């Protein structure tokens, strides 16, 4: 994605991750012309920590802690990656944040929409090394592709349906508008909530609402409400003060046998008849003064003795029980009186409600409940009182069988309370509505809106049904169009196999292949159940890298997803000889073509292999080159990365006729051939290499030229003439074109 204005800005920072901490925390802020870059770093500068942190985005890593990424002694860390792209019509800002906290899973915030695909030693350790370098073929799922089909007629039909739907929707809009206007003419304001019912969206869907009156009937009721007289009194509120706890006390005292005191029965009977008077006197009597608390006369010794006798009896257990019984009788009687009183009050409320109903239509359904307070209903209260009086006559007695009467009385009170509570809700509602007739008007206006809603909904029912049918037809047609567009459904397993097969052949030229059913490596057409025993270290690295490239398809769900890929590749050439190193570089050049990336390839490559770094840059595979140092990433300065580049330039210049051979040209020829020989076959001598290479062997002077003219020995023979040197240069250039054409192309560019 070339852009001379370099309007893409990359921000990359790492803090408390590996060696990136304190003053050495990593910061990178650069304007770039693409999202392809290569980074060179020596060991220990923390490049692997960057790729490992990016790998936290992989599904198998998201649930794990990342403690081994944090700087020793630090509890938190972060990697942040930002892209501000102004190359589009609308500027785009993408941000990725990976927050690390010791002992916790990473917190990842990612709005980049990229599919980060990371290759590093950790990827190898997780995905292929544990399987003895046998790729995992247990793959499910599909990639949805697009096919180019003539959908003109289908799209025309879809547009016809769209136009018809638009016309029907506009006709409905007109009906709704008229219904709203009619409501406003009858005093309904648009800010009333029920007014919103008269909308197309509300009318389209069935609503669980009803109205028992028509639009016209409600208007009549609104007019009637205008005739309400002033100062109609409220319906009196109801209140029932009843004591149900008394029955539990009664049951206990009736079933308990109390001991009778030793007092004379005649004395006790006499005291019981006037116990209230005596109790009051005892409370008022001052023994030190000796005066009667009622008449004020001095009391005789006999009277004082009697008072003392009264006090003794009142302090006795029997007197206490008798006092309790008197109190219970009083409380039971009060309950019966309360029920009679509330029944009378309810009758009055019913009468008052009847007077209001003729002005308030909403009260028609309100009915107050009555309480049965007849003597027959309250007879059990009298029965309980008799039981208590009998207990008072004989506190030792226990056979009263009052349970049924108590249950009935308690039930009557509870029922009365419930009726009072229900009636009170109605009475309070009625009083509120009466005192605020605007609430009644509001209720009627709400009903008017609902009645209008139901009327218009019924009117538009057929139109809505027709629209639903046409929408269903349109949806079906659009679905059919989509299905035609997405007919291609590609097996991910097949795609991974094909890609893996392609790259294995690209690197090994048929030496190793892959079995389609088991994904096991085959050597000489024989399946290797343990590929790690067959492969060299360099070959293992190639197999791992091939599987990484093939596994790219596992990230893809739709063909468009290939344009979301972002490759993070760390040390892909570990343990490889020059042939493989060069092959990896060429694969990276064409990665966009392999995966049909129609937009821009995004790729960050990290390496500590200077030769690989040089090949990438010199062959213009990746133009943006950087060097990672402690705490900083610097742009590579424009300098030669490998010595033989200058020699190759000189030889090419002679071979093309651009310049004449000089005294140094023989040394350049030797340097080029020795460099390539060393990279390809470190243990092979120069003479053997030249003799085994068809292009170099054709020129009989090449070896002698290398041996004689590139060393400082005295020569007995005349030097080679210009034509011999020129032919040698041409041979070297043909040799380089046959093996590493990209380097010649790079010099010619």
Secondary structure, 3 states (H helix, E strand, C coil): CCCCCCCEEEEEEEECECCECHHHCEEEEEEECCCEEEEEECCCCCHHHHHHHHHHHCCCCCCCECHHHECCCCCEEEEEEEEEECCCCCCEEEEEEEEEECCCECEEEECCCCEEEEECHHHHHHHCHHHCCCCCCCCCCEEECCCCCCCHHHHHHHHHHHHHHHHHHHHHHHHHHHHHHHHHHCCCCCCCHHHHHCCHHHHHCCCCCCCCCCHHHHHHHHHHHCCCCCCCCCCCCCCCCCCCHHHHHHHHHHHCCCCCCCCCHHHHHHHHHCHHHHHHHHHHCCCCCCECCCCCCECCHHHHHHHHHHHHHHCCHHHHHHHHHHHHHHHHHHHHHHHHHHHHHHHHHHHHHHHHHCCCHHHCCCCCCCCCCCCCCCHHHHHHHHHHHHHHHCCCCCCCCCHHHHHHHHHHHHHHHHHHHHHHHHHHHHHHHHHCHHHHHHHHHHHHHHHHHHHHHHHHHHHHHHHHHHHHHHHHHHHHHHHHHCCCEEEHHHHHHHHHHHHHHHHHCCCEEECCCCCCEEECCEECCCHHHCCCHHHHHHHHHHHHHHHHHHHCCEHHHHHHEEEEEECCCCCCCHHHHHHHHHHHHCHHHHCCCCCCCCEEEEECCHHHHHHHHHCCCCCCEEEEECCEEEECCCCCCCCHHHHHHHHHHHHCCCCCCCCCHHHHHHHHHHHHHHHHCCCCCHHHHHHHCHHHHHCCCHHHHHHHHCCCCCCCCCCCCHHHHHHHHHHHHHHHHHHHHHHHHHHHC
